[in-house]
């Protein structure tokens, strides 16, 4: 997603008491924005597919959540010229999210806001969820150098260190992630990449009540935000 023109409108309106001799009869509206030179494109390794292959129902638990394990995929942001950008992730299957706390790096308790849906069975039962962590331990690479991950949950007002383990992606697109240097400031770059760690889990087979082959159907959209 390319956002080359950022537009905001501001207006100020002053209303005085009806008996004031200096009542304002006009107000100003300003349109502001910045046309930037660069544009950035996100790409994912493996064609953007995290594949768990064929999973036998006979190997799954009948009375407890089933952890499917951890996978990795690499996100790369490529810009035409050095540009400061962040990215966010929006769940395209949010209606099928169910809190199955998928395991990543032995962390078994992601908040439900960090879980993404895996679709439903033919009977309409939510299959499970997956979570995504942006790695932050020597994995981020910014123009050939080691970078770091920070995230913002308040629309760039503040940035928080992703920590050694990295940072969860939010399923509603509200969390922005960016590449920073050792001082914590967002970096302008032409090429940056990071490993996204993905963990998935599904409900117990008794709840799922599957009677036919059923595909996992998770999908999310990664969007670029210019800083």
ABEGO torsion letter per residue (X at the ends): XBBABBBBBBBBBBBBBAABAABBABBBBBBBEBBBABBBBBBBBGGGBBBAEBBBAAABBAABBBBAEBBBBBBBBBBABBBBBBBBBBBAAAAABBBAGBBBGGBABBBAAABBBAEBBAAGBBAEBBBBBBBABGABBBGGBBBBBBBBAAGGABBBBAEAAEBBBBAAGABBBBBBBAAGBBBBBABBBBBBBBBBBBBBAAAAGBABBBBBBBBBBBBBBBX
